[in-house]
Amino acid sequence: MSYETPKVIQASGAQTPPGNSATFGVPAGSTIDVWVSVTAVGTTITFSLQWSDDGGTTWAAADPADVFTAITTNIAVVKSFTAKAPLCRLAWVGTGASTFEARVYEVGA
């Protein structure tokens, strides 16, 4: 398995929750690593993945396996996910504006 060049799905900047990143494609059967680097956190922020199998019209809420642990301090975190649908996006909820960048790596099938 090799790592592909990362794709920035949320450019660094202040974001007020709730929100979501750009949509990105995920090949069937692949594993992706999602990196989030938080450089300024409001009170708390929680990231999760949402999946779409209809071209982005409908988004399925994350199941517990697709949710990052709530973040309350500046930190970089990574979590691996198995593809559940052809399209994906990063979503966030929390209190207060936070500054972060998010990247996705396709690890492979």
C-alpha positions as CSV (number, residue, x, y, z in Angstrom):
1,M,0.0,0.0,0.0
2,S,1.2,3.5,-0.7
3,Y,-0.1,6.9,0.2
4,E,-1.3,9.2,-2.6
5,T,-0.6,12.9,-2.6
6,P,-2.9,14.5,0.0
7,K,-6.0,16.4,-1.1
8,V,-6.9,19.5,0.9
9,I,-10.6,19.2,1.6
10,Q,-10.8,22.3,3.9
11,A,-8.3,25.1,3.5
12,S,-6.8,26.6,6.7
13,G,-9.0,29.3,8.1
14,A,-11.5,30.2,10.8
15,Q,-14.8,28.2,10.6
16,T,-17.9,28.7,12.6
17,P,-19.8,25.4,13.3
18,P,-21.8,23.7,11.9
19,G,-20.1,23.3,8.5
20,N,-18.8,20.8,6.0
21,S,-15.9,20.5,3.6
22,A,-15.7,20.1,-0.1
23,T,-17.0,16.8,-1.4
24,F,-14.5,14.2,-2.5
25,G,-14.7,10.9,-4.2
26,V,-13.7,7.6,-2.5
27,P,-13.0,4.5,-4.6
28,A,-15.0,1.4,-3.7
29,G,-13.2,-0.8,-1.1
30,S,-10.5,1.8,-0.4
31,T,-9.3,3.1,2.9
32,I,-8.7,6.8,3.5
33,D,-6.9,8.7,6.2
34,V,-8.3,12.1,7.2
35,W,-5.9,14.5,8.9
36,V,-7.2,17.5,10.7
37,S,-4.9,20.2,12.1
38,V,-6.5,22.5,14.5
39,T,-4.5,25.7,15.2
40,A,-7.1,27.6,17.2
41,V,-10.1,26.0,18.9
42,G,-13.3,27.7,20.1
43,T,-14.8,25.9,23.1
44,T,-15.0,22.5,21.4
45,I,-15.2,21.1,17.9
46,T,-16.1,17.6,16.7
47,F,-15.4,16.2,13.2
48,S,-17.2,13.4,11.4
49,L,-17.5,12.0,7.9
50,Q,-20.7,12.0,6.0
51,W,-21.4,9.7,3.0
52,S,-23.5,10.1,-0.2
53,D,-24.5,7.4,-2.7
54,D,-26.7,9.7,-4.9
55,G,-24.2,12.2,-6.2
56,G,-24.3,14.5,-3.1
57,T,-28.1,15.1,-3.0
58,T,-28.5,13.2,0.3
59,W,-25.9,12.9,3.0
60,A,-25.9,10.0,5.5
61,A,-25.1,11.1,9.1
62,A,-21.9,9.5,10.4
63,D,-22.1,6.4,12.5
64,P,-20.0,6.3,15.7
65,A,-17.1,4.8,13.8
66,D,-16.9,7.9,11.6
67,V,-16.7,10.5,14.4
68,F,-13.5,12.0,15.7
69,T,-13.1,12.5,19.5
70,A,-14.2,16.0,20.5
71,I,-11.3,18.5,20.3
72,T,-10.8,21.2,23.0
73,T,-7.2,22.2,22.3
74,N,-4.9,22.9,19.4
75,I,-3.9,19.5,18.0
76,A,-3.4,17.5,14.8
77,V,-5.4,14.2,14.6
78,V,-5.8,11.5,12.0
79,K,-8.4,8.7,11.6
80,S,-8.7,5.9,9.0
81,F,-12.0,5.1,7.3
82,T,-13.2,2.4,5.0
83,A,-15.3,3.7,2.0
84,K,-19.0,3.4,2.6
85,A,-20.2,5.3,-0.5
86,P,-18.7,7.0,-3.6
87,L,-18.8,10.5,-2.2
88,C,-17.7,11.8,1.2
89,R,-17.3,15.1,3.1
90,L,-16.0,16.2,6.5
91,A,-18.6,17.8,8.7
92,W,-18.1,19.6,12.0
93,V,-20.2,20.8,14.9
94,G,-19.2,22.6,18.1
95,T,-19.2,25.9,19.9
96,G,-17.2,28.9,18.9
97,A,-15.1,29.5,15.8
98,S,-12.1,27.3,15.3
99,T,-9.2,27.5,12.8
100,F,-8.2,24.3,11.1
101,E,-7.1,22.6,7.9
102,A,-8.2,19.1,6.7
103,R,-6.5,16.7,4.3
104,V,-7.4,13.3,2.9
105,Y,-5.0,10.6,1.8
106,E,-6.2,7.6,-0.1
107,V,-4.3,4.6,1.4
108,G,-5.5,2.1,-1.1
109,A,-7.8,-1.0,-1.3
